[in-house]
């Protein structure tokens, strides 16, 4: 098997998984899916007396919800990763295209936690300075209006 065949089949699998994950994630977030889940729980609860509220009856709901939850974690994480990556790329493009923007903000998500903390502190200081400037402007305006 050649490398291009391996890469081609990996691309196909990744693309197939992406498409399936996006469709399922989108569908699961609909009111219809929620209603179906509620209906499933109601059917299970109604079957309780028929099965004498047995251990098997309880095991059915526990196993079903565990399996569904386990699989949904992967699907949701995949769509979240893709969304976050797309947002980062869009923001990077805005930073690159904006004159005066700091280019070191591009790929910020790859920085260490310490570097992110430093930048956060810079923004906090900047915010506090801007807030004070706005307060000063309002005070000056009020003084002019009284005079």
One Martini backbone bead per residue (centre of mass of N, CA, C, O) as a GRO file, in nm:
protein
  147
    1UNK     BB    1   0.096   0.037   0.024
    2UNK     BB    2   0.068   0.358  -0.030
    3UNK     BB    3   0.081   0.673   0.090
    4UNK     BB    4  -0.155   0.789  -0.081
    5UNK     BB    5  -0.360   0.575   0.009
    6UNK     BB    6  -0.350   0.638   0.308
    7UNK     BB    7  -0.416   0.941   0.291
    8UNK     BB    8  -0.684   0.904   0.139
    9UNK     BB    9  -0.827   0.730   0.358
   10UNK     BB   10  -0.793   0.933   0.588
   11UNK     BB   11  -0.943   1.162   0.457
   12UNK     BB   12  -1.210   1.013   0.423
   13UNK     BB   13  -1.254   0.950   0.724
   14UNK     BB   14  -1.242   1.241   0.828
   15UNK     BB   15  -1.467   1.351   0.648
   16UNK     BB   16  -1.687   1.158   0.735
   17UNK     BB   17  -1.680   1.222   1.036
   18UNK     BB   18  -1.737   1.523   1.012
   19UNK     BB   19  -2.013   1.502   0.874
   20UNK     BB   20  -2.149   1.324   1.086
   21UNK     BB   21  -2.095   1.498   1.336
   22UNK     BB   22  -2.241   1.752   1.238
   23UNK     BB   23  -2.521   1.628   1.196
   24UNK     BB   24  -2.565   1.512   1.476
   25UNK     BB   25  -2.513   1.769   1.640
   26UNK     BB   26  -2.739   1.927   1.511
   27UNK     BB   27  -2.975   1.734   1.574
   28UNK     BB   28  -2.938   1.714   1.889
   29UNK     BB   29  -3.008   2.042   1.907
   30UNK     BB   30  -3.304   1.974   1.878
   31UNK     BB   31  -3.629   1.948   1.971
   32UNK     BB   32  -3.674   1.662   1.855
   33UNK     BB   33  -3.451   1.520   2.016
   34UNK     BB   34  -3.560   1.590   2.293
   35UNK     BB   35  -3.835   1.455   2.257
   36UNK     BB   36  -3.721   1.172   2.207
   37UNK     BB   37  -3.585   1.143   2.482
   38UNK     BB   38  -3.839   1.175   2.650
   39UNK     BB   39  -3.991   0.940   2.522
   40UNK     BB   40  -3.789   0.721   2.607
   41UNK     BB   41  -3.831   0.764   2.912
   42UNK     BB   42  -4.134   0.712   2.920
   43UNK     BB   43  -4.128   0.427   2.808
   44UNK     BB   44  -3.949   0.313   3.027
   45UNK     BB   45  -4.134   0.386   3.268
   46UNK     BB   46  -4.387   0.229   3.167
   47UNK     BB   47  -4.228  -0.054   3.169
   48UNK     BB   48  -4.177  -0.108   3.467
   49UNK     BB   49  -4.430  -0.277   3.554
   50UNK     BB   50  -4.389  -0.504   3.339
   51UNK     BB   51  -4.084  -0.563   3.483
   52UNK     BB   52  -4.086  -0.502   3.796
   53UNK     BB   53  -3.848  -0.312   3.839
   54UNK     BB   54  -3.596  -0.434   3.745
   55UNK     BB   55  -3.264  -0.462   3.687
   56UNK     BB   56  -3.291  -0.475   3.382
   57UNK     BB   57  -3.457  -0.221   3.345
   58UNK     BB   58  -3.233  -0.035   3.462
   59UNK     BB   59  -3.000  -0.127   3.273
   60UNK     BB   60  -3.108  -0.014   3.011
   61UNK     BB   61  -3.084   0.292   3.079
   62UNK     BB   62  -2.792   0.298   3.173
   63UNK     BB   63  -2.659   0.186   2.917
   64UNK     BB   64  -2.777   0.376   2.708
   65UNK     BB   65  -2.677   0.647   2.828
   66UNK     BB   66  -2.378   0.577   2.834
   67UNK     BB   67  -2.334   0.530   2.533
   68UNK     BB   68  -2.439   0.799   2.429
   69UNK     BB   69  -2.250   0.979   2.590
   70UNK     BB   70  -1.983   0.868   2.489
   71UNK     BB   71  -2.031   0.938   2.186
   72UNK     BB   72  -2.101   1.246   2.218
   73UNK     BB   73  -1.830   1.348   2.314
   74UNK     BB   74  -1.686   1.314   2.038
   75UNK     BB   75  -1.875   1.481   1.861
   76UNK     BB   76  -1.865   1.747   2.018
   77UNK     BB   77  -1.559   1.784   2.022
   78UNK     BB   78  -1.523   1.802   1.720
   79UNK     BB   79  -1.701   2.053   1.671
   80UNK     BB   80  -1.554   2.238   1.872
   81UNK     BB   81  -1.276   2.229   1.741
   82UNK     BB   82  -1.364   2.343   1.467
   83UNK     BB   83  -1.487   2.607   1.565
   84UNK     BB   84  -1.238   2.716   1.710
   85UNK     BB   85  -1.051   2.714   1.465
   86UNK     BB   86  -1.219   2.904   1.288
   87UNK     BB   87  -1.216   3.144   1.478
   88UNK     BB   88  -0.911   3.180   1.493
   89UNK     BB   89  -0.870   3.230   1.190
   90UNK     BB   90  -1.051   3.480   1.171
   91UNK     BB   91  -0.899   3.648   1.380
   92UNK     BB   92  -0.626   3.639   1.241
   93UNK     BB   93  -0.722   3.788   0.989
   94UNK     BB   94  -0.803   4.049   1.133
   95UNK     BB   95  -0.527   4.115   1.246
   96UNK     BB   96  -0.373   4.124   0.975
   97UNK     BB   97  -0.583   4.350   0.844
   98UNK     BB   98  -0.517   4.537   1.087
   99UNK     BB   99  -0.417   4.834   1.147
  100UNK     BB  100  -0.219   4.821   1.449
  101UNK     BB  101  -0.213   4.542   1.510
  102UNK     BB  102  -0.103   4.278   1.698
  103UNK     BB  103   0.065   4.003   1.567
  104UNK     BB  104   0.106   3.836   1.840
  105UNK     BB  105  -0.204   3.742   1.846
  106UNK     BB  106  -0.136   3.535   1.672
  107UNK     BB  107  -0.169   3.228   1.802
  108UNK     BB  108  -0.252   3.248   2.111
  109UNK     BB  109  -0.345   2.946   2.173
  110UNK     BB  110  -0.020   2.850   2.180
  111UNK     BB  111   0.033   2.966   2.438
  112UNK     BB  112   0.111   3.001   2.740
  113UNK     BB  113  -0.029   3.064   3.039
  114UNK     BB  114   0.165   3.291   3.118
  115UNK     BB  115   0.135   3.463   2.861
  116UNK     BB  116  -0.171   3.499   2.889
  117UNK     BB  117  -0.160   3.642   3.164
  118UNK     BB  118  -0.001   3.889   3.069
  119UNK     BB  119  -0.205   3.986   2.857
  120UNK     BB  120  -0.440   4.013   3.051
  121UNK     BB  121  -0.311   4.232   3.224
  122UNK     BB  122  -0.284   4.441   3.003
  123UNK     BB  123  -0.591   4.463   2.955
  124UNK     BB  124  -0.667   4.551   3.237
  125UNK     BB  125  -0.505   4.811   3.242
  126UNK     BB  126  -0.630   4.934   2.990
  127UNK     BB  127  -0.919   4.935   3.098
  128UNK     BB  128  -0.869   5.114   3.344
  129UNK     BB  129  -0.769   5.359   3.183
  130UNK     BB  130  -1.024   5.398   3.010
  131UNK     BB  131  -1.221   5.433   3.244
  132UNK     BB  132  -1.085   5.685   3.361
  133UNK     BB  133  -1.107   5.862   3.110
  134UNK     BB  134  -1.416   5.857   3.096
  135UNK     BB  135  -1.464   5.984   3.373
  136UNK     BB  136  -1.315   6.247   3.312
  137UNK     BB  137  -1.493   6.336   3.075
  138UNK     BB  138  -1.757   6.348   3.234
  139UNK     BB  139  -1.666   6.557   3.440
  140UNK     BB  140  -1.599   6.782   3.238
  141UNK     BB  141  -1.881   6.802   3.118
  142UNK     BB  142  -2.028   6.875   3.382
  143UNK     BB  143  -1.874   7.138   3.435
  144UNK     BB  144  -1.958   7.283   3.172
  145UNK     BB  145  -2.268   7.268   3.225
  146UNK     BB  146  -2.256   7.440   3.497
  147UNK     BB  147  -2.108   7.704   3.366
   0.00000   0.00000   0.00000
